[in-house]
Structures are given as structure tokens and as C-alpha cells.
Amino acid sequence: MKEVGLFFSLILLFTSFQMKGQKGYVRYQTFDEYKLKGAGHSNIREPYVLVKKERDTIFVIKSNDKGKTIKYINKGKYWYSESIIKVKEPPVGSLWLLDMSPTVYEKFIYNNIIVEYKYWLNNELERYGSYIYIHTKKKCIELVIQNSDITNYDDPFNEIKELVINYKTVFSLYSPDYHQSRCYYIYEKQIEGNIFSVYEIVGENKRFISSKKMNSLGEFDNNGTLFWW
């Protein structure tokens, strides 16, 4: 009986060693950004995530991008995360300035929704081309905003939340016949097996936008943003 007890103790020790890294990180299959916690303990396969929780900060490392640590900081009313994507060289044949400018994604996570504030920075670090994306697991609403809509750069949460709450009255539903500086789009997310698809909702109709094959990280597998196409 002692041998059986020792055998199970070794199994538990080995499992714990596999799940927990040297610096307190726990291994999960993926990370649920809406709930801000790791998901999937058993049969973990590549790619996976390492998650460490401290009092006011959550650290996440992807196994397929170990050089980058994603941080979520508790700001009281919301959790905050920032990602800056820099392009080393523009796509072949591109003439757009946006293709070379750093893209910034500021995330505000609360009430099981993720609100992304996206903008570009020019050489003078001025913001332009601003968008807000309101994510739930089944839907995304894209708000095309004016740069002047956000004035408090140090803490834009209250201004962003006001736009999110009142988007139907502040913004016009996008019309393909006329480009408006303040408008919104509604998208539906669908997951079938490992295929993630996005459809634009136009009245009572759906218009297919894009699909991708997900790996074991699911929707979390992206360059800092959920709005990936």
C-alpha cells in the first residue's frame, strides 16, 4: 500500500511540476480574456499559455510567443491592458502611411466585455484613425470615432464608456453609399469546430466577412487584438 501511495504522490508532483513554472506561472490551454483566467487543465497541447496572478496584475505568456508578456492591471472599475504593434516594413506595394505607423490597442475589460480603443501614432506621437471595438463572445460592435472624442489620454475610460453606452444615439449606422466620420458596424462571431467566422449584420441579413482556422489558443491567438481581419 505504501508503494501505491508513493506512486500517486509522484504522479501529483509531476502534474504540478508540468502545470507550474519556476516563477509561479500556471500552464493552461488558453486564456479567457472575458473572465481573465486560464482555461483548460488536461491534455494541454501546443500552443498553450502560462498565467501568473498577483494582487493587482495578471501576467500571460503564450508558448508560441515567449518573448512577450501580456499584462492586465486592475484599475478598480476595469482591468487594463495595452499592446503596441510596430511594423518593420510596409506590405509590398503599400502606399498607406497607416501601414508603417505603430498601432496601439488599449483594452478595458469589465462586466464580461472587452472594449478596445485602437489608434495610430504619427512621428509626433499624435493619435489619429481612432476606433472602438466592443467585444462579447458572440458579437462585436465597431465604432468609427473622431480623434476629438477622446481628450483624457491618461485615463480615457469614462469617455470611452460614455460612447459605448450611447453609441446608437451618438453614431449613425454605416451606409455603404456614404462614408461617415462617426458610424458603427455590427458583427456576429461564429465558431464551428476550429473555424472562427465573422459576419456583418446588415438589417435582417448577414454578410460574410472572413474566416480563419484556430489553433488551440482559439480567439485569444492574435497580436494583441480580437478584431483580427
C-alpha positions as CSV (number, residue, x, y, z in Angstrom):
1,M,0.0,0.0,0.0
2,K,2.9,2.3,0.7
3,E,4.2,1.8,-2.8
4,V,0.7,2.7,-4.2
5,G,0.6,5.9,-2.1
6,L,4.1,6.8,-3.2
7,F,3.2,6.2,-6.9
8,F,0.2,8.6,-6.7
9,S,2.3,11.2,-4.9
10,L,4.8,11.1,-7.7
11,I,2.0,11.5,-10.2
12,L,0.7,14.5,-8.4
13,L,4.1,16.0,-8.1
14,F,4.9,15.5,-11.8
15,T,1.5,17.1,-12.8
16,S,2.1,20.0,-10.5
17,F,5.6,20.5,-12.0
18,Q,4.2,20.4,-15.5
19,M,1.5,23.0,-14.7
20,K,3.6,25.4,-12.6
21,G,6.7,27.2,-13.9
22,Q,9.7,28.4,-11.9
23,K,8.3,31.9,-11.4
24,G,4.8,30.9,-10.3
25,Y,3.2,30.6,-13.7
26,V,0.5,28.0,-14.2
27,R,0.0,26.3,-17.6
28,Y,-3.4,26.3,-19.3
29,Q,-4.6,25.5,-22.7
30,T,-5.8,29.0,-23.3
31,F,-6.7,32.3,-21.6
32,D,-10.3,33.6,-21.3
33,E,-9.9,37.4,-21.6
34,Y,-13.5,38.0,-20.8
35,K,-13.2,36.3,-17.4
36,L,-9.5,37.0,-17.1
37,K,-8.5,33.5,-16.1
38,G,-6.8,30.4,-17.6
39,A,-8.9,27.7,-19.1
40,G,-8.2,24.0,-19.8
41,H,-6.0,21.9,-17.4
42,S,-5.9,18.5,-19.0
43,N,-4.4,17.2,-22.3
44,I,-2.6,20.5,-22.9
45,R,-1.0,20.8,-26.3
46,E,1.0,23.4,-28.2
47,P,0.4,26.3,-28.2
48,Y,-0.6,27.0,-24.6
49,V,-0.4,29.8,-22.1
50,L,1.4,30.5,-18.9
51,V,-0.6,32.6,-16.4
52,K,0.5,34.2,-13.1
53,K,-1.8,36.2,-10.8
54,E,-0.7,38.8,-8.4
55,R,-2.7,41.2,-6.3
56,D,-3.4,43.8,-9.0
57,T,-1.8,42.3,-12.1
58,I,-2.3,39.2,-14.2
59,F,0.6,38.1,-16.4
60,V,0.1,35.9,-19.5
61,I,2.8,34.4,-21.8
62,K,2.0,32.4,-24.9
63,S,4.1,29.4,-25.6
64,N,4.4,30.4,-29.3
65,D,5.5,34.0,-28.3
66,K,7.6,33.6,-25.2
67,G,9.4,36.9,-25.7
68,K,6.2,38.9,-24.9
69,T,4.4,39.1,-21.6
70,I,0.9,40.4,-21.7
71,K,-0.2,42.4,-18.6
72,Y,-3.7,43.0,-17.2
73,I,-3.8,45.7,-14.5
74,N,-6.6,46.1,-12.0
75,K,-7.8,49.8,-12.2
76,G,-10.8,49.3,-9.9
77,K,-13.7,49.8,-12.3
78,Y,-12.0,47.8,-15.0
79,W,-8.9,45.8,-15.9
80,Y,-6.5,47.4,-18.4
81,S,-4.1,46.1,-21.0
82,E,-2.1,47.8,-23.7
83,S,-0.5,46.4,-26.8
84,I,1.6,48.3,-29.4
85,I,2.3,46.7,-32.7
86,K,5.1,48.1,-34.8
87,V,5.6,47.3,-38.5
88,K,9.2,46.9,-39.5
89,E,8.4,47.4,-43.2
90,P,5.2,48.1,-45.1
91,P,3.4,45.4,-47.2
92,V,4.7,45.1,-50.8
93,G,3.1,47.8,-52.9
94,S,1.5,49.7,-50.0
95,L,1.3,53.5,-50.2
96,W,-0.6,54.0,-46.9
97,L,1.0,55.9,-44.1
98,L,-1.0,53.7,-41.6
99,D,0.9,50.7,-42.8
100,M,4.1,52.0,-41.2
101,S,2.7,53.8,-38.1
102,P,2.6,52.0,-34.7
103,T,-0.8,50.7,-33.9
104,V,-1.9,50.9,-30.2
105,Y,-4.7,48.8,-28.7
106,E,-5.9,49.8,-25.2
107,K,-8.2,47.3,-23.6
108,F,-10.8,47.9,-20.9
109,I,-12.3,44.8,-19.5
110,Y,-15.4,44.8,-17.3
111,N,-18.8,43.0,-17.0
112,N,-17.6,40.2,-19.3
113,I,-17.0,42.5,-22.2
114,I,-13.8,43.7,-23.8
115,V,-13.6,47.3,-25.1
116,E,-10.7,48.0,-27.4
117,Y,-9.6,51.6,-28.1
118,K,-7.5,51.5,-31.3
119,Y,-5.5,54.3,-32.9
120,W,-2.3,55.0,-34.8
121,L,0.6,57.2,-33.7
122,N,2.4,59.6,-36.2
123,N,6.1,60.7,-35.8
124,E,5.0,63.4,-33.3
125,L,3.1,60.7,-31.3
126,E,-0.2,62.3,-32.2
127,R,-3.2,60.0,-32.4
128,Y,-5.3,59.5,-35.5
129,G,-7.6,57.0,-37.2
130,S,-9.4,56.1,-34.0
131,Y,-11.8,53.1,-33.4
132,I,-13.6,51.5,-30.5
133,Y,-14.5,47.8,-30.6
134,I,-17.0,46.4,-28.2
135,H,-16.5,42.6,-27.9
136,T,-18.6,39.9,-26.4
137,K,-18.0,36.2,-27.2
138,K,-20.8,36.2,-29.8
139,K,-20.8,39.8,-31.1
140,C,-18.6,42.8,-31.9
141,I,-19.6,46.4,-32.5
142,E,-17.2,48.7,-34.3
143,L,-17.4,52.4,-33.6
144,V,-15.6,54.8,-36.0
145,I,-14.9,57.8,-33.8
146,Q,-13.3,61.2,-34.2
147,N,-9.9,61.8,-32.6
148,S,-11.5,64.7,-30.6
149,D,-14.0,62.2,-29.0
150,I,-11.2,61.2,-26.6
151,T,-9.4,64.0,-24.8
152,N,-8.3,62.5,-21.5
153,Y,-5.4,60.3,-22.7
154,D,-4.2,59.5,-19.2
155,D,-7.5,57.9,-18.3
156,P,-9.9,57.6,-21.2
157,F,-12.2,55.0,-19.6
158,N,-15.1,57.3,-18.7
159,E,-15.2,58.9,-22.2
160,I,-15.0,55.6,-23.9
161,K,-17.7,54.1,-21.6
162,E,-20.0,57.0,-22.4
163,L,-19.6,56.4,-26.2
164,V,-20.1,52.6,-25.7
165,I,-23.4,53.2,-23.7
166,N,-24.8,55.8,-26.1
167,Y,-23.4,54.6,-29.4
168,K,-26.9,54.2,-31.0
169,T,-27.7,57.9,-30.5
170,V,-24.2,59.3,-31.0
171,F,-23.3,57.3,-34.1
172,S,-25.1,56.6,-37.4
173,L,-25.4,53.0,-38.7
174,Y,-23.0,52.7,-41.5
175,S,-24.3,53.2,-45.0
176,P,-22.2,51.8,-47.9
177,D,-23.3,54.7,-50.1
178,Y,-21.9,57.4,-47.8
179,H,-18.8,57.3,-45.7
180,Q,-19.5,58.9,-42.3
181,S,-16.8,60.1,-39.8
182,R,-18.9,58.8,-36.9
183,C,-20.6,55.5,-37.6
184,Y,-20.9,51.9,-36.3
185,Y,-21.0,48.4,-37.6
186,I,-22.4,45.2,-36.0
187,Y,-20.7,41.9,-36.4
188,E,-21.6,38.3,-35.4
189,K,-19.0,35.8,-34.4
190,Q,-19.5,32.1,-35.1
191,I,-17.3,29.1,-34.1
192,E,-17.8,25.8,-35.8
193,G,-15.2,23.2,-34.7
194,N,-11.9,25.1,-35.1
195,I,-13.2,27.6,-37.7
196,F,-13.8,31.1,-36.5
197,S,-16.0,33.2,-38.8
198,V,-17.2,36.8,-38.7
199,Y,-20.4,38.2,-40.4
200,E,-21.6,41.8,-40.7
201,I,-25.2,42.3,-39.6
202,V,-27.0,44.5,-42.2
203,G,-30.6,44.9,-41.2
204,E,-32.1,41.4,-41.2
205,N,-29.2,40.0,-43.3
206,K,-25.7,38.7,-42.7
207,R,-22.8,39.4,-44.9
208,F,-19.8,37.1,-44.6
209,I,-16.6,38.9,-43.8
210,S,-13.8,36.5,-43.0
211,S,-12.9,33.1,-41.5
212,K,-9.8,31.6,-40.0
213,K,-8.7,28.2,-38.7
214,M,-8.0,28.5,-35.0
215,N,-5.3,26.6,-33.2
216,S,-5.5,25.5,-29.5
217,L,-5.4,29.1,-28.2
218,G,-8.7,29.9,-30.0
219,E,-9.8,33.5,-30.3
220,F,-7.0,34.6,-27.9
221,D,-4.4,33.7,-30.5
222,N,-3.9,37.1,-32.0
223,N,-1.4,40.0,-32.0
224,G,-3.0,41.7,-29.0
225,T,-6.4,42.3,-30.6
226,L,-9.5,40.2,-31.0
227,F,-10.6,42.0,-34.1
228,W,-8.3,40.2,-36.4
229,W,-9.3,40.5,-40.1
